[in-house]
């Protein structure tokens, strides 16, 4: 097992805050581990893979990040992290990390979004997801009320501490704006503003609807290229997630440019599921073979949803969506933190 060390210098505003450990950017052989400390300190990591040796960096930072490589696909490893300043223990944490599963392997994942505004609701949602043993978690944007609000980021990181055994992915919402701190805190593939990854049989694409995605944009061309490359590998499902929904029965309504530029791509390339946030609550629609799910009940104030033609299910409720992938298809349940089932559907594999 090898770990590559990434040193990141944060703005001085981060001083005095303490965030927990979380996982991101998992492949079959690699994963990124990140944590924060309230004061600059040295970083130590151990992954219990047989060697059981601490890897460390004697450079004092507040953002500690290791890229671990040499792992086995679909394998779980216990891990521990600690931060030391001399002989003083500054932080200790850990959990179980799991690499991406091999093809033809079932797994469970979850999605939720708009976690800003109410840290206690956010904690309840993440605790419920953690109890589901989801190996992968997706946030559909608006993680915090403002990207430059360090207290908001502190509340966010405290809420996701319960997900330290899950790989965490997210997209940029309008409340992250230019996403300066967002891009400091998270380590994702590609340019990190939009990216793609495989997890077992499923191909995931994260888009960023806060920047250009018209037919002449770099993001649009990249998106088509990624779908073309993935088609050769025959994914069981293709899932795209971003913040602004093309269709919505909430107060924000349909997003005209997403409908104009992205919906035709979803339909042409056989995208199976599109996950969005923005209109706070739960909605599910199906149009021309594409399943659209708005999951925006992670803590922001709930909006009124006025049902209309094409709306298959909805709920004005804080919630998350649980996905159970098997070799036959995906079972989907929208659930409140208290366990109430808001909606359920099964989508059969092609």
C-alpha positions in Angstrom: 0.0 0.0 0.0 1.4 3.4 -1.0 0.1 6.9 -0.1 0.9 10.1 -1.9 0.8 13.2 0.2 -1.0 16.3 -1.0 -0.2 19.5 0.9 -2.7 22.3 0.8 -2.4 25.7 2.4 -5.8 27.1 3.3 -6.8 30.7 3.9 -6.3 32.0 7.4 -10.1 31.9 8.0 -9.8 28.1 8.5 -7.8 28.5 11.7 -9.8 27.6 14.7 -12.1 25.1 13.0 -11.9 21.3 13.3 -13.4 19.0 10.7 -13.6 15.2 10.6 -12.2 12.7 8.2 -13.9 11.8 4.9 -13.2 9.8 1.8 -13.4 10.8 -1.9 -12.4 9.9 -5.4 -12.3 6.1 -5.1 -11.2 3.7 -7.8 -10.6 0.0 -7.6 -7.0 0.6 -6.5 -6.9 4.2 -5.0 -8.8 6.4 -2.6 -8.3 9.9 -1.2 -8.5 10.5 2.6 -8.9 14.1 3.9 -9.3 15.6 7.4 -8.8 19.0 9.0 -7.3 20.2 12.3 -7.8 23.4 14.2 -4.1 24.0 14.4 -1.2 23.2 12.0 0.1 19.7 12.7 1.9 16.7 11.2 -0.2 14.1 9.3 -0.2 10.4 10.0 -2.2 7.6 8.2 -2.3 3.9 8.7 -4.3 1.5 6.4 -4.5 -1.9 7.9 -3.6 -3.9 4.9 -1.1 -6.3 6.4 1.9 -4.0 6.7 0.3 -1.9 9.4 2.9 0.9 9.1 2.1 4.6 9.7 2.7 6.9 6.7 3.4 10.4 7.8 4.4 13.9 6.6 6.3 16.2 8.9 5.0 19.3 7.3 2.5 21.2 9.5 -0.8 22.0 7.8 -4.4 22.3 8.7 -5.8 20.4 5.7 -4.4 16.9 5.7 -4.8 14.7 2.5 -3.4 11.4 1.4 -4.0 9.7 -1.9 -3.7 5.9 -1.1 -2.8 3.5 -3.9 -2.0 -0.1 -4.3 -5.3 -1.3 -2.9 -7.5 -4.2 -4.2 -10.8 -3.6 -5.9 -14.0 -4.2 -3.9 -12.0 -4.6 -0.7 -12.6 -3.0 2.7 -9.8 -1.8 4.9 -9.8 -0.3 8.4 -7.9 2.9 8.6 -6.8 5.4 11.2 -5.5 9.0 11.0 -4.0 11.3 13.5 -2.4 14.7 13.7 0.5 15.5 16.0 2.2 18.7 17.0 5.4 17.5 18.6 4.2 15.1 21.4 0.7 16.7 21.4 -2.2 14.7 19.9 -4.3 17.2 17.9 -6.7 14.9 16.2 -7.5 11.2 15.8 -10.1 9.6 13.6 -10.7 6.7 11.2 -13.2 4.1 10.0 -13.4 1.6 7.1 -12.6 2.5 3.5 -13.9 0.4 0.6 -12.5 0.6 -2.9 -14.8 0.6 -5.9 -16.4 -2.8 -6.6 -15.5 -4.9 -9.6 -17.9 -5.3 -12.5 -20.9 -7.6 -11.9 -21.0 -6.7 -8.2 -24.0 -5.4 -6.3 -23.7 -2.3 -4.1 -25.7 0.3 -2.3 -25.5 4.1 -2.7 -27.4 7.2 -1.6 -28.1 10.7 -2.8 -29.4 13.9 -1.2 -28.9 17.6 -1.6 -29.4 21.2 -0.5 -27.9 20.4 2.9 -27.5 24.1 3.8 -29.4 26.1 6.4 -30.2 23.5 9.1 -27.2 21.5 10.5 -29.4 19.4 12.8 -31.6 18.2 9.9 -28.5 17.6 7.9 -27.0 15.5 10.7 -30.3 13.5 10.9 -30.2 12.8 7.1 -26.5 11.7 7.2 -27.0 9.5 10.2 -29.9 7.8 8.4 -27.8 7.3 5.3 -24.9 5.9 7.5 -27.3 3.3 9.0 -28.1 2.1 5.4 -24.4 1.2 4.9 -24.2 3.0 1.6 -20.7 2.7 0.2 -21.2 5.8 -2.0 -23.0 9.1 -1.2 -23.8 11.9 -3.7 -24.7 15.5 -2.7 -26.6 17.3 -5.5 -25.4 20.8 -4.5 -25.9 23.7 -2.2 -23.9 22.1 0.5 -23.6 25.3 2.4 -25.4 28.7 2.4 -22.3 30.5 1.2 -18.9 29.3 0.0 -17.1 31.9 2.1 -18.9 31.0 5.3 -16.4 29.1 7.4 -18.9 28.4 10.1 -21.2 26.9 7.5 -18.4 24.6 6.3 -17.7 23.6 9.9 -21.4 22.6 10.3 -21.3 20.7 7.0 -18.2 18.7 7.9 -19.6 17.9 11.4 -22.7 16.5 9.7 -20.8 14.3 7.3 -18.6 12.8 10.0 -21.1 10.0 10.3 -20.3 9.1 6.6 -16.6 8.4 7.2 -17.0 4.9 5.9 -18.6 6.1 2.6 -17.0 7.7 -0.5 -18.5 11.2 -0.8 -19.1 12.9 -4.1 -20.8 16.3 -4.7 -21.7 18.8 -7.4 -21.4 22.6 -7.2 -24.7 24.4 -6.4 -25.5 28.1 -6.9 -24.8 28.7 -3.2 -21.2 27.6 -3.7 -21.0 30.3 -6.4 -17.3 30.4 -7.6 -16.6 27.4 -5.3 -13.2 28.7 -4.1 -13.4 26.9 -0.7 -15.4 24.0 -2.2 -12.5 23.2 -4.5 -10.0 23.4 -1.6 -12.0 21.1 0.6 -12.8 18.3 -2.0 -10.6 16.1 -4.1 -12.4 14.8 -7.2 -11.3 13.5 -10.6 -10.5 15.6 -13.6 -10.8 19.4 -13.1 -13.0 18.7 -10.0 -15.7 21.3 -11.2 -17.2 18.5 -13.4 -15.9 15.0 -13.6 -16.8 11.4 -14.2 -16.1 8.1 -12.5 -17.0 4.4 -12.6 -18.3 2.6 -9.6 -18.7 -1.1 -10.4 -21.1 -1.4 -13.4 -22.4 2.1 -13.2 -21.0 5.2 -15.0 -21.5 8.4 -13.1 -21.1 11.9 -14.5 -21.1 15.1 -12.4 -21.8 18.3 -14.4 -21.6 21.9 -13.2 -24.6 24.0 -14.3 -23.0 27.2 -12.8 -20.7 27.5 -15.8 -21.2 27.2 -19.5 -22.7 24.0 -20.8 -24.0 25.2 -24.2 -23.0 23.3 -27.4 -19.8 25.4 -27.9 -18.6 25.1 -24.3 -15.7 23.0 -23.1 -17.9 21.2 -20.6 -20.5 20.1 -23.3 -17.8 18.7 -25.6 -16.2 17.0 -22.6 -19.5 15.5 -21.6 -20.2 14.0 -25.1 -16.6 12.6 -25.2 -17.1 10.9 -21.8 -20.4 9.3 -22.8 -18.8 8.1 -26.0 -15.9 6.5 -24.1 -18.3 4.9 -21.5 -20.5 3.4 -24.2 -17.7 1.2 -25.4 -17.5 -0.3 -21.9 -21.3 -1.0 -21.8 -22.4 0.4 -18.4 -25.3 -1.2 -16.7 -26.6 2.3 -15.9 -25.5 5.8 -16.7 -26.3 8.3 -13.9 -25.7 12.1 -14.3 -25.9 14.5 -11.4 -25.9 18.3 -11.2 -27.7 21.0 -9.3 -30.3 22.8 -11.5 -33.1 20.4 -12.7 -34.4 20.5 -16.3 -38.0 19.8 -15.0 -39.5 20.8 -11.7 -42.9 21.5 -10.2 -41.4 23.6 -7.4 -41.1 27.4 -7.4 -37.9 27.5 -9.4 -39.6 25.5 -12.2 -37.9 24.1 -15.3 -34.4 25.3 -16.3 -34.7 26.4 -19.9 -31.0 26.0 -20.9 -30.7 22.6 -19.3 -33.7 21.4 -21.3 -32.3 23.0 -24.5 -28.7 21.7 -24.3 -28.5 18.7 -21.9 -31.9 16.9 -22.2 -31.3 16.0 -25.9 -27.9 14.5 -24.9 -29.5 12.4 -22.1 -32.1 11.0 -24.5 -29.6 10.4 -27.4 -27.0 8.6 -25.3 -29.4 6.6 -23.1 -28.8 8.2 -19.8 -30.9 6.3 -17.3 -31.1 8.6 -14.2 -30.6 12.3 -13.7 -30.2 13.5 -10.1 -30.7 17.2 -9.2 -31.3 19.5 -6.3 -32.3 23.2 -6.1 -36.1 22.9 -5.6 -36.2 21.9 -2.0 -38.1 18.6 -1.6 -38.5 15.4 -3.5 -39.7 14.9 -7.1 -39.6 12.1 -9.6 -40.4 12.4 -13.3 -39.9 10.2 -16.4 -39.6 11.6 -19.9 -38.5 9.8 -23.0 -36.9 7.0 -21.1 -34.9 9.2 -18.7 -35.7 9.1 -15.0 -35.4 12.6 -13.3 -35.1 12.7 -9.6 -34.9 15.9 -7.5 -33.4 15.2 -4.1 -33.1 18.5 -2.3 -34.2 17.7 1.2 -30.9 17.7 3.2 -31.6 20.7 5.5 -32.7 23.7 3.4 -36.2 25.2 4.0 -38.8 23.1 2.1 -40.7 24.4 -0.9 -44.3 23.9 -2.0 -44.6 21.4 -4.9 -47.6 21.8 -7.1 -48.3 18.5 -8.9 -48.9 18.5 -12.6 -48.7 16.2 -15.7 -45.6 14.0 -15.7 -44.9 14.2 -12.0 -44.8 10.5 -10.9 -44.1 11.1 -7.2 -43.2 13.9 -4.8 -42.8 14.8 -1.1 -42.5 18.1 0.8 -40.1 16.4 3.2 -36.5 16.3 4.3 -35.2 13.0 2.9 -32.5 11.1 1.1 -32.7 8.6 -1.8 -31.4 5.0 -1.4 -30.3 3.0 -4.4 -29.8 -0.7 -4.3 -28.0 -2.0 -7.4 -28.2 -5.7 -8.2 -27.4 -7.5 -11.4 -31.1 -7.2 -12.4 -31.5 -3.4 -11.9 -31.8 -0.7 -9.4 -34.3 -0.5 -6.5 -34.9 3.2 -5.5 -36.5 4.4 -2.3 -36.9 8.0 -1.2 -36.9 8.0 2.7 -37.3 10.5 5.5 -34.6 10.4 8.2 -37.3 8.8 10.4 -37.6 5.9 8.0 -40.9 6.9 6.2 -40.9 5.7 2.6 -41.9 8.6 0.3 -41.5 6.9 -3.0 -40.2 3.6 -4.4 -39.5 2.3 -7.9 -37.5 -0.5 -9.6 -35.6 0.2 -12.8 -34.6 -2.9 -14.7 -31.2 -3.2 -16.3 -31.0 -2.9 -20.0 
